[in-house]
Amino acid sequence: MKKIEAIIRPTKVGKVCLTLEKAGYPGLKFTQVENQGMLEGAGYQLRGKTYSVDLAFRAKVEVIVKDTEADRIVSAIRDAAFTGEIGDGEICVHEMEHVISVRTGESVEFAI
């Protein structure tokens, strides 16, 4: 199993969710996160003065997939989250050894 984590623009969460649902992976986690220092020149103006923004709000999408499906799901997430602009995000793929149920303490095999 693989765990795919994608940091994306919050405006792309809906599109990514629909894309993954169509791909057969409706069980997702979304979390609001903040990135620091990744967007050069990001800022805003107030009363004629420019202020820099140190934090950029993003969404983290997490999904667990079969090893054989990882490349397809990464491509689906990238296609759905892509704008071509700086700050589109990043996707990380992690190997999952096993998952333990909090309730039973047993290893969990996902129906994926």
C-alpha positions as MATLAB code, in Angstrom:
seq = 'MKKIEAIIRPTKVGKVCLTLEKAGYPGLKFTQVENQGMLEGAGYQLRGKTYSVDLAFRAKVEVIVKDTEADRIVSAIRDAAFTGEIGDGEICVHEMEHVISVRTGESVEFAI';
ca = [
       0.000    0.000    0.000;
       1.033    3.600   -0.587;
      -0.034    6.756    1.184;
      -0.241    9.747   -1.124;
      -0.100   13.213    0.447;
      -0.701   16.239   -1.731;
      -0.410   19.864   -0.646;
      -2.671   21.816   -3.003;
      -4.503   25.107   -3.347;
      -7.719   25.170   -1.276;
      -9.633   26.172   -4.404;
      -8.716   22.814   -5.982;
     -10.029   20.573   -3.182;
     -13.441   20.036   -4.803;
     -11.969   19.134   -8.175;
      -9.424   16.756   -6.618;
     -12.153   15.122   -4.506;
     -14.393   14.528   -7.539;
     -11.468   13.245   -9.593;
     -10.446   10.727   -6.933;
     -14.035    9.623   -6.393;
     -14.345    8.921  -10.134;
     -11.030    7.023   -9.951;
     -12.481    4.743   -7.261;
     -10.961    6.367   -4.174;
     -13.714    8.224   -2.285;
     -12.099    7.733    1.160;
      -9.935   10.819    1.568;
      -8.698   13.084    4.321;
      -8.460   16.837    3.865;
      -6.644   19.098    6.297;
      -5.962   22.838    6.188;
      -2.223   23.521    6.392;
       0.024   26.557    6.118;
       3.238   26.753    4.074;
       5.952   29.240    4.888;
       8.474   30.850    2.584;
       7.518   29.127   -0.654;
       5.890   32.002   -2.549;
       8.295   34.739   -3.547;
       6.661   38.082   -3.973;
       3.422   37.073   -2.298;
       1.852   39.966   -0.478;
      -0.900   42.503   -0.322;
      -1.286   46.262   -0.319;
      -3.045   48.322    2.295;
      -3.226   52.111    2.162;
      -0.436   52.273   -0.398;
       2.006   50.117    1.556;
       2.988   46.584    0.494;
       3.099   43.874    3.148;
       4.636   40.446    2.673;
       2.727   37.293    3.479;
       4.794   34.721    5.340;
       2.186   31.962    5.327;
       0.214   30.497    2.460;
      -2.928   28.510    3.257;
      -3.104   25.161    1.488;
      -5.048   21.921    1.769;
      -3.427   18.571    2.438;
      -5.100   15.620    0.737;
      -4.297   12.118    1.992;
      -5.337    8.864    0.349;
      -4.176    5.252    0.728;
      -3.959    3.266   -2.510;
      -2.749   -0.062   -3.848;
       0.889   -0.076   -4.967;
      -0.193   -0.688   -8.555;
      -2.527    2.336   -8.494;
      -0.105    4.919   -7.060;
       1.162    6.376  -10.353;
      -2.363    6.680  -11.769;
      -3.671    8.424   -8.645;
      -0.681   10.790   -8.463;
      -1.333   11.771  -12.092;
      -5.039   12.280  -11.375;
      -4.281   14.537   -8.393;
      -1.714   16.525  -10.363;
      -4.055   17.021  -13.307;
      -6.907   18.151  -11.035;
      -4.744   20.491   -8.919;
      -2.665   22.025  -11.737;
      -2.861   25.749  -12.530;
       0.648   26.266  -13.890;
       1.337   28.999  -11.340;
       3.896   29.119   -8.538;
       2.347   27.589   -5.429;
       0.447   24.727   -7.076;
       1.849   22.441   -4.375;
       3.585   19.107   -4.141;
       2.744   15.423   -3.955;
       4.559   12.901   -1.738;
       4.224    9.117   -1.927;
       4.998    7.032    1.176;
       5.271    3.274    1.615;
       2.720    1.931    4.130;
       3.898   -1.075    6.124;
       0.598   -1.620    7.897;
      -2.284    0.216    9.515;
      -3.546   -0.534   13.028;
      -7.177   -0.123   14.091;
      -7.417    1.998   17.233;
     -10.588    0.177   18.294;
      -9.400   -3.429   17.875;
      -5.604   -3.126   17.837;
      -5.514   -5.353   14.763;
      -3.836   -4.725   11.430;
      -6.283   -3.306    8.925;
      -6.505   -4.327    5.297;
      -8.276   -1.646    3.338;
     -10.914   -2.615    0.825;
      -9.137   -0.788   -1.963;
];
